[in-house]
C-alpha cells in the first residue's frame, strides 16, 4: 500500500492527492488532443485558403502556369496568323490513378479554319498527356473553309493535391497545341459555346461544378537551337485549354479509407473495461490495434501521391497511432495501480475517466480535421 493514495480493500478511500493526479492525467491527455487538433486545423485552413485563391484564378481563366507572365508576341510585318476555332466535347471520363497522377478520357475535338496553309487536325498534340488513339470522324470543306472532327482516347497527367484529399476540389484539364506551327503562324480561338461534357460519360461519383474553355499563349523560353530565331527569343505557341472543376464524393471516399483505423481505435478503447491483471487481452488488444493502424496507414499512403506537406491523411493516421500508444501507456499505469499498489477502486476510476477522456478527445479531433479540410 502506498501512503497518500488510499487504503487497500473494496472500501478504500481515494485521497485528494489521487484525485489531483487523476485530474492532471485527464487534463494532460485533453491538452495533447487540443494542441494537436489546433495545429492540424490551422494548417488545413491554410491549405483551404490556397485552394480558394486558385479557384478564383481558375474562374478568371488564368489558371495555367500561375505567376508566369503572358508572353509578348511581335509579329513580322505583314504576318497574319491563321485563326483556327477549336472545341472539345468530353464523351467519357475513365479511370483515375492518384498515385500515378493521371486520368483517362475519350473526347471529340474539332477544328474550323480558312485556308490551306495549316493542318491543325493532323498536327495537334496533347501537351499534358499521351494520345492512345485518334480517328478522324468527319471532315468538310466549302471553298477555303475547312472543318475536321477527331475522336481521341488519351491518358492525361494530373497531379492530385494530397494535402486535403478527399475534401479538395480538383481541376482536370486538357491542353492542346499544334506541334509544328507557332503562334506567329497559327492562333487557336476557343469554341466555348459547343465545348462541353456528356452527362452519360461522367462517373456518378463525380460532380463537375464548372467547365472552362480558353486559349493562352505559351512561351517555351527557348528557340530550340533554330538559327532563324533571334538570341533570347522563345518558342511561343497558341494553347487551347479545356478544364473542369470536379467536386469528389468526399465522405464516400474518406470513411472507407479510414474505417480500419477507426475500428482499431474502438478496439483500443475496449481495453479500459478489462482488468489490467488480465495482461493478454488488456495489452494484446492494444498492440494488435496499433499494428492494424500501421497497416491502414501503409494502405492510405500507397494510393496517394507523395507530398512534402503535412497532409490530412498524415494527421488522421498520426492521431490514431498516438491515441493507441497512449492507451497502452494508460494500461501500464493501471496495472501498476492495481497490482503493485493494490488500489482497485482507484484503478477502476482511472480506467473510466481515461475512457471518457480518450473517446472525447479523439472524436473531437477527428470531427474538426475533416471539417477544416472541407470547402
C-alpha positions as CSV (number, residue, x, y, z in Angstrom):
1,X,0.0,0.0,0.0
2,X,1.3,3.4,-1.0
3,X,0.9,6.2,1.5
4,X,-1.2,9.2,0.4
5,X,-3.3,7.3,-2.2
6,X,-5.7,5.4,0.0
7,X,-6.2,2.1,1.8
8,X,-6.4,-1.3,0.2
9,X,-9.7,-3.2,0.1
10,X,-13.0,-2.8,-1.6
11,X,-13.9,0.2,0.6
12,X,-10.6,2.1,0.0
13,X,-10.7,5.8,0.2
14,X,-9.4,7.8,-2.8
15,X,-7.3,10.6,-1.4
16,X,-7.1,14.2,-2.6
17,X,-3.7,13.5,-4.0
18,X,-5.0,10.7,-6.0
19,X,-7.8,12.9,-7.4
20,X,-5.3,15.6,-8.2
21,X,-3.0,13.2,-10.1
22,X,-6.0,11.7,-11.9
23,X,-7.2,15.2,-12.9
24,X,-3.7,16.0,-14.0
25,X,-3.6,12.9,-16.2
26,X,-7.0,13.8,-17.8
27,X,-6.0,17.4,-18.4
28,X,-2.7,16.3,-19.9
29,X,-4.4,13.9,-22.4
30,X,-7.0,16.5,-23.3
31,X,-4.3,19.1,-23.8
32,X,-2.4,16.8,-26.2
33,X,-5.5,16.3,-28.3
34,X,-6.3,20.1,-28.1
35,X,-2.8,21.1,-29.2
36,X,-2.6,18.6,-32.0
37,X,-6.1,19.5,-33.2
38,X,-5.3,23.2,-33.1
39,X,-2.2,23.0,-35.3
40,X,-3.9,20.5,-37.6
41,X,-7.0,22.7,-38.1
42,X,-4.8,25.8,-38.6
43,X,-2.7,24.0,-41.3
44,X,-5.7,22.7,-43.1
45,X,-7.4,26.1,-43.2
46,X,-4.2,27.5,-44.7
47,X,-4.4,24.8,-47.5
48,X,-8.1,25.6,-48.0
49,X,-7.3,29.3,-48.4
50,X,-4.7,28.5,-51.1
51,X,-7.3,26.3,-52.9
52,X,-9.8,29.2,-52.8
53,X,-7.3,31.6,-54.3
54,X,-6.5,29.1,-57.0
55,X,-10.3,28.6,-57.7
56,X,-10.8,32.3,-58.2
57,X,-7.8,32.4,-60.5
58,X,-9.2,29.5,-62.4
59,X,-12.6,31.1,-62.8
60,X,-10.9,34.2,-64.2
61,X,-9.3,32.0,-66.8
62,X,-5.7,32.5,-65.7
63,X,-5.1,29.1,-64.1
64,X,-2.3,27.9,-66.4
65,X,1.2,28.4,-65.0
66,X,0.1,30.7,-62.2
67,X,2.6,33.5,-61.8
68,X,4.0,33.3,-65.3
69,X,3.7,36.5,-67.3
70,X,1.8,36.5,-70.6
71,X,4.4,36.3,-73.3
72,X,4.6,39.2,-75.8
73,X,4.4,38.2,-79.4
74,X,5.9,40.5,-82.0
75,X,4.6,39.6,-85.5
76,X,6.7,40.2,-88.6
77,X,5.5,42.9,-91.0
78,X,2.5,41.7,-92.9
79,X,2.1,38.5,-91.0
80,X,-1.4,37.3,-90.5
81,X,-1.6,34.1,-88.3
82,X,-4.3,31.7,-89.4
83,X,-7.2,31.6,-86.9
84,X,-8.4,28.1,-86.0
85,X,-11.5,27.7,-84.0
86,X,-11.1,24.6,-81.7
87,X,-13.5,22.9,-79.3
88,X,-13.7,19.8,-77.2
89,X,-16.6,17.6,-76.1
90,X,-15.8,15.0,-73.4
91,X,-17.6,11.8,-74.1
92,X,-16.3,9.7,-71.2
93,X,-14.1,10.2,-68.2
94,X,-12.3,7.0,-67.4
95,X,-10.1,5.7,-64.6
96,X,-8.1,7.8,-62.1
97,X,-4.7,7.0,-60.7
98,X,-3.9,9.2,-57.7
99,X,-0.5,7.6,-57.1
100,X,0.5,7.8,-60.8
101,X,-1.0,11.3,-61.2
102,X,-3.2,10.7,-64.2
103,X,-6.7,10.0,-65.6
104,X,-8.1,8.9,-68.9
105,X,-10.6,10.4,-71.2
106,X,-12.4,9.9,-74.5
107,X,-13.4,13.1,-76.3
108,X,-14.2,14.7,-79.7
109,X,-12.0,17.6,-80.8
110,X,-12.8,19.7,-83.8
111,X,-11.1,22.4,-85.9
112,X,-12.6,25.1,-88.2
113,X,-10.4,27.3,-90.2
114,X,-9.9,29.1,-93.5
115,X,-7.1,28.4,-96.0
116,X,-4.6,25.7,-96.9
117,X,-1.5,26.9,-95.0
118,X,-2.1,24.9,-91.8
119,X,-3.3,21.4,-91.0
120,X,-4.5,21.6,-87.3
121,X,-6.2,18.3,-87.4
122,X,-3.1,16.4,-88.4
123,X,-0.6,18.4,-86.3
124,X,-2.3,18.8,-82.9
125,X,-0.9,17.2,-79.8
126,X,-2.0,16.8,-76.2
127,X,0.6,18.7,-74.1
128,X,-0.4,17.3,-70.7
129,X,-0.8,13.7,-71.8
130,X,-0.4,11.0,-74.3
131,X,-2.7,10.1,-77.2
132,X,-3.6,6.4,-77.2
133,X,-5.7,6.6,-80.4
134,X,-7.1,9.2,-82.7
135,X,-9.6,8.7,-85.5
136,X,-10.9,11.2,-88.0
137,X,-14.7,11.1,-87.7
138,X,-15.7,13.9,-90.0
139,X,-14.3,16.4,-92.5
140,X,-15.9,19.2,-94.5
141,X,-14.8,21.9,-96.9
142,X,-16.6,24.7,-98.6
143,X,-14.3,26.7,-100.8
144,X,-11.4,27.8,-98.5
145,X,-13.4,26.9,-95.3
146,X,-12.3,23.7,-93.6
147,X,-13.7,21.6,-90.8
148,X,-12.4,18.4,-89.2
149,X,-13.5,16.4,-86.1
150,X,-11.5,13.6,-84.4
151,X,-12.3,11.0,-81.8
152,X,-9.4,10.8,-79.3
153,X,-8.6,8.5,-76.4
154,X,-5.8,9.9,-74.2
155,X,-4.0,9.4,-70.9
156,X,-3.7,12.8,-69.2
157,X,-1.4,13.9,-66.5
158,X,-2.9,15.4,-63.3
159,X,-1.2,16.0,-60.0
160,X,-3.8,15.3,-57.3
161,X,-3.1,17.5,-54.3
162,X,-3.0,15.2,-51.3
163,X,-2.9,18.0,-48.7
164,X,-6.7,17.9,-48.1
165,X,-7.7,14.8,-50.0
166,X,-10.5,13.9,-50.4
167,X,-12.1,17.2,-49.4
168,X,-10.4,19.5,-52.0
169,X,-11.8,20.3,-55.5
170,X,-9.6,19.2,-58.4
171,X,-9.2,20.7,-61.8
172,X,-9.0,18.2,-64.7
173,X,-7.6,19.9,-67.9
174,X,-7.0,19.0,-71.5
175,X,-4.3,21.1,-73.2
176,X,-3.8,21.1,-76.9
177,X,-1.1,22.7,-79.1
178,X,-0.1,22.5,-82.7
179,X,3.2,20.7,-82.7
180,X,4.5,22.4,-85.9
181,X,3.1,25.9,-86.1
182,X,3.9,28.6,-83.6
183,X,1.7,31.5,-82.7
184,X,3.2,33.6,-85.4
185,X,1.7,31.2,-87.9
186,X,-1.5,29.9,-86.3
187,X,-3.7,31.0,-83.4
188,X,-6.4,29.0,-81.7
189,X,-9.8,30.5,-80.9
190,X,-11.8,28.7,-78.2
191,X,-15.2,27.4,-79.3
192,X,-16.8,28.0,-75.9
193,X,-20.4,27.6,-77.0
194,X,-20.1,24.0,-78.3
195,X,-17.4,22.7,-75.9
196,X,-18.8,20.6,-73.1
197,X,-19.2,17.3,-71.2
198,X,-21.6,14.4,-71.7
199,X,-23.5,13.7,-68.6
200,X,-23.6,10.0,-69.5
201,X,-19.8,9.8,-69.7
202,X,-19.2,11.2,-66.2
203,X,-19.0,8.7,-63.3
204,X,-21.9,9.2,-60.9
205,X,-19.4,9.6,-58.1
206,X,-18.1,12.8,-59.6
207,X,-19.7,16.2,-59.6
208,X,-18.4,18.6,-62.2
209,X,-19.3,22.1,-60.9
210,X,-17.9,24.1,-63.8
211,X,-16.0,24.0,-67.0
212,X,-13.9,26.5,-68.9
213,X,-12.5,26.7,-72.5
214,X,-9.8,29.3,-73.0
215,X,-6.8,30.0,-75.2
216,X,-3.4,31.1,-73.9
217,X,0.0,31.8,-75.4
218,X,2.7,29.6,-74.0
219,X,6.3,30.6,-74.2
220,X,8.8,27.7,-74.0
221,X,11.6,30.3,-73.4
222,X,13.9,28.6,-75.9
223,X,14.5,28.9,-79.6
224,X,15.3,25.2,-79.6
225,X,18.5,25.9,-81.5
226,X,16.7,27.2,-84.5
227,X,19.2,29.5,-86.4
228,X,16.2,31.6,-87.6
229,X,15.4,32.6,-84.1
230,X,16.9,35.7,-82.6
231,X,19.1,35.4,-79.5
232,X,17.0,35.0,-76.4
233,X,13.7,34.6,-78.3
234,X,11.4,31.9,-77.1
235,X,9.2,29.5,-79.0
236,X,5.6,30.7,-78.5
237,X,2.6,28.6,-79.2
238,X,-1.1,29.1,-79.0
239,X,-2.5,26.6,-76.5
240,X,-6.2,25.6,-76.1
241,X,-7.2,24.5,-72.6
242,X,-10.5,22.8,-71.7
243,X,-10.7,22.3,-67.9
244,X,-13.3,21.0,-65.5
245,X,-13.7,21.8,-61.8
246,X,-14.5,18.5,-60.0
247,X,-16.0,18.0,-56.6
248,X,-15.2,14.4,-55.4
249,X,-17.6,12.4,-53.2
250,X,-15.6,13.3,-50.1
251,X,-17.3,11.3,-47.3
252,X,-17.8,8.3,-49.6
253,X,-14.0,8.2,-50.0
254,X,-13.0,9.3,-46.6
255,X,-14.9,6.8,-44.5
256,X,-13.7,3.7,-46.4
257,X,-10.1,5.0,-46.3
258,X,-10.0,5.1,-42.5
259,X,-12.6,2.5,-41.4
260,X,-9.9,0.1,-40.4
261,X,-8.2,2.8,-38.4
262,X,-11.4,3.8,-36.6
263,X,-12.1,0.1,-35.9
264,X,-8.6,-0.1,-34.4
265,X,-9.3,2.9,-32.1
266,X,-12.6,1.3,-31.0
267,X,-10.7,-1.9,-30.1
268,X,-8.0,0.1,-28.2
269,X,-10.7,1.8,-26.1
270,X,-12.4,-1.5,-25.2
271,X,-9.4,-2.4,-23.1
272,X,-10.5,0.1,-20.4
273,X,-13.2,-2.4,-19.5
274,X,-10.7,-5.2,-19.0
275,X,-9.0,-5.7,-15.7
276,X,-5.3,-4.9,-16.2
277,X,-4.1,-8.1,-14.4
278,X,-5.6,-9.9,-17.4
279,X,-2.5,-9.0,-19.3
280,X,-3.0,-10.9,-22.5
281,X,-6.3,-9.2,-23.6
282,X,-5.6,-5.9,-21.9
283,X,-2.3,-5.3,-23.7
284,X,-2.8,-7.7,-26.6
285,X,-5.8,-5.9,-28.0
286,X,-3.9,-2.6,-27.9
287,X,-0.8,-4.0,-29.6
288,X,-3.0,-5.6,-32.3
289,X,-4.9,-2.4,-32.8
290,X,-1.6,-0.5,-33.2
291,X,-0.3,-2.8,-35.9
292,X,-3.7,-2.7,-37.7
293,X,-3.5,1.2,-37.6
294,X,0.0,0.9,-39.1
295,X,-1.4,-1.3,-41.9
296,X,-4.1,1.2,-42.6
297,X,-1.5,4.0,-42.8
298,X,0.5,2.0,-45.3
299,X,-2.6,1.3,-47.4
300,X,-3.6,5.0,-47.5
301,X,0.0,6.2,-48.3
302,X,0.2,3.7,-51.2
303,X,-2.7,5.3,-53.0
304,X,-1.8,9.0,-52.5
305,X,1.0,10.9,-54.3
306,X,4.0,11.9,-52.2
307,X,3.9,15.3,-50.6
308,X,6.4,17.5,-48.6
309,X,3.4,18.9,-46.7
310,X,1.7,17.5,-43.7
311,X,-1.5,16.2,-45.2
312,X,-4.9,15.5,-43.8
313,X,-4.1,11.7,-44.3
314,X,-0.9,12.1,-42.2
315,X,-2.8,14.0,-39.5
316,X,-5.6,11.4,-39.2
317,X,-3.1,8.5,-39.1
318,X,-0.8,10.2,-36.6
319,X,-3.8,11.0,-34.3
320,X,-4.8,7.3,-34.4
321,X,-1.4,5.9,-33.8
322,X,-0.7,8.3,-30.9
323,X,-4.1,7.5,-29.3
324,X,-3.4,3.8,-29.4
325,X,0.1,4.3,-28.0
326,X,-1.3,6.4,-25.1
327,X,-3.9,3.7,-24.3
328,X,-1.0,1.2,-23.9
329,X,0.7,3.7,-21.5
330,X,-2.6,4.0,-19.6
331,X,-2.8,0.2,-19.3
332,X,0.7,0.0,-17.9
333,X,-0.2,2.7,-15.3
334,X,-3.5,1.0,-14.5
335,X,-1.7,-2.3,-13.9
336,X,0.8,-0.6,-11.6
337,X,-2.1,0.9,-9.5
338,X,-3.8,-2.4,-9.2
339,X,-1.0,-5.0,-9.0
340,X,1.7,-3.1,-7.2
341,X,-0.3,-0.5,-5.1
342,X,-3.3,-2.7,-4.6
343,X,-5.8,0.2,-5.2
344,X,-8.6,-1.4,-7.1
345,X,-11.1,1.3,-6.6
346,X,-8.7,4.0,-7.8
347,X,-7.8,1.7,-10.8
348,X,-11.5,1.5,-11.8
349,X,-11.9,5.2,-11.6
350,X,-8.7,5.7,-13.6
351,X,-10.0,3.4,-16.3
352,X,-13.4,5.1,-16.5
353,X,-12.0,8.6,-16.6
354,X,-9.5,7.6,-19.2
355,X,-12.1,6.0,-21.4
356,X,-14.2,9.2,-21.4
357,X,-11.1,11.4,-22.0
358,X,-9.7,9.4,-24.8
359,X,-13.1,8.9,-26.5
360,X,-14.0,12.6,-26.3
361,X,-10.5,13.9,-27.4
362,X,-10.2,11.6,-30.3
363,X,-13.8,12.1,-31.5
364,X,-13.5,15.9,-31.4
365,X,-10.2,15.9,-33.2
366,X,-11.4,13.6,-36.0
367,X,-14.5,15.7,-36.4
368,X,-12.6,19.0,-36.6
369,X,-9.9,17.8,-39.1
370,X,-12.3,16.9,-42.0
371,X,-14.4,19.9,-41.3
372,X,-11.4,22.2,-41.5
373,X,-10.3,20.4,-44.7
374,X,-13.7,20.7,-46.5
375,X,-14.6,23.7,-48.5
